[in-house]
Amino acid sequence: MAVCWWQHVVFLGRALAGHNVGFEEIADGVWAIQVGLQPIAHFDARTRHVSAPPW
């Protein structure tokens, strides 16, 4: 699964294909990627880097 972010493709993984994925801004330029209410990753909009959330 991939999303388009400001004309750039961000790959999130095949396992998410067909699922509803949401983004919630949690800090300036940092977004939580969620499946349902469960955060699964963080996305830095400046660098377009996806990383694991700090649990």
Phi, psi and omega in degrees: 000140178223152175236156177260123182236108180049051177068021175237138179273129178243116181277128181252341177126151181291330183296339182269354180302130179088355179260153174280120181244134180240159177238135177228124180288125183247346176200173181298108179081002179244128184238141172270131174265127186233146167245112189066230178263000184270115174289133182243343182195168172244147180234122176267112184292333181289316182262350184058039180256132176258131180220163177292143177290149179284100183279000000 
